[in-house]
Amino acid sequence: MKFLHSMVRVRDLDKSLDFYIKHLGLIETRRVDVPKGEFSLIFLATEPGAAEIELTHNWGSEEEYTVGRNFGHLAFEVDDIYALCEKLMAAGITINRPPRCGHMAFVKSPDNISIELLQKGEKLAPREPWLSMENSGNW
């Protein structure tokens, strides 16, 4: 058995692609537009051949998507958690759980999906401003 992808419905495709591609660094591996069904499927991954996130965009939908307790979060291993969190904050993205420990942080996508960021390898030495930064919202 091979894990293929997780699907996330998105309301604003441009905002979601900006978040996942520009800010998190994922790449678009393929896209399927279905005019008859009025939806698009956009597949993103960390690299070709890796497990994917499928963004499902229902054209013209005004539905607000909410996340139930049956879905937790998506997790990504990152090379430098401090550098990525700095980049995300500079782009106006709220760090819900700062990387105080040098190992783990949480942010949210434009559609309120929790994204866990985990430091690759050994955790980094705790440092400011992260060390004294409070949690913001929930994750």
N, C-alpha and C positions, 0 to 999 in steps of 0.2 A: 504494500500500500504506500502511496505517496501523497502527502498533503499538497493541495493545489492552490487554493486561495480562500480568503475571507471576503465576504461581500458587505459593503457599506453603502447605504442609500445616501445620496447627497442632494441638497436643494439647489445650491448655487455652484455649478460645475467649475466656473472660472475661479472662484474663491478656493474651492477644494483643491483644484490642480495647483494653484499658486502655493497653497500650504504644503501639500505632499511632495511636489516637485521642487519648487524654488527653495522652500524653507527646510524640508526634511531631506531633500536630495534623492528622492526616488526617481525612477525613470519610467516613462510610459512604454510598455512592451507591446501593447496592441490595443485596438479600439474597434468596437462593433457598434454601428449605428443601425437602428431598426425603425425606419420611418413608419412602417405599418403599425407597429406597437407604440410608437412615439417615445422611444427610450434609447439611451446609449449605455454601453458597457465599456469602461476604460480600465485597463489592467495596468497596475503599477508594481514595480519590484525594486529591490536594492541593486539587482544586476540581472542580466538575461539568464533565464533558467531557474532563478530563485522563486520561492513561494511568492504569491502575488496577493495584492489587495485589489478587489474588483469594485470600482466605484460605479454604482448604478444611478443614472440620472434620468428621471421621468420628466420628459419635456413638458414645460408649462405647469407643472404641479406646484401648488401653493401649500401643500401639506407640510406641517412642522413635524420633523422626525424626532422622536424621543427614544432614549435608550432604556431598555428594561434591565432589571437586575440579572437577567439571564445572559447578558453580554458584559464582559468585564472591560478589556482594553486590548489594544494592539501594542506590541513591544518591539523595539529596535535596539540592536547593539550599535554603539557609536564609538568613534575613535577618541574623541575628546568631549566629554559631556559639558565641561565648562564653556568651551568655545561654541558649541552648538547652542547652548542655552543663552549665551550672550548674543549670538546671531538672531535667535528667535525673539528675544526681548527687544532688540534694535528694530525688528520688523513689526513691533506692536503686539506680539503674541504673549499672552499671560503664562507665566510659569506657575502652574497650580501647586506643584510640590517641588520646591527648589532642590538642587543636588547638594544639600548640606553635607552629606556623607561622602561625596566624591564618587558615588556609584549609581544613584538612581534619581530620576526626576520624572514629573508628569506634566504634560501640556494637553490641550484639547484642540481638536480639529474645528473648522468652521461649523461642522454639523454636530458638535458636542461629543465626539468620540474621544475617549481617553487614550492618550498615547504615552506609553512608558518608554523612557530612554534609559538604557543601561550602559555604563562604561565598559568598554572592551578591556579584557584582562584585569589587572589589579585596579582596585579603586584608587582614585587620585586623592592626594592629601587635602583635607578640608581647608577651605579658604574663603575669604570674603570676596564679594558681598553675599555669597551663597550661605555661608555659615550662620549668619544672623537673620536671613530672610525668612519671613513667615509664610506659611501656606496661604494660598489664595483660592477660595472656592473649594470645590471638591474634585476628586478625580475618580 
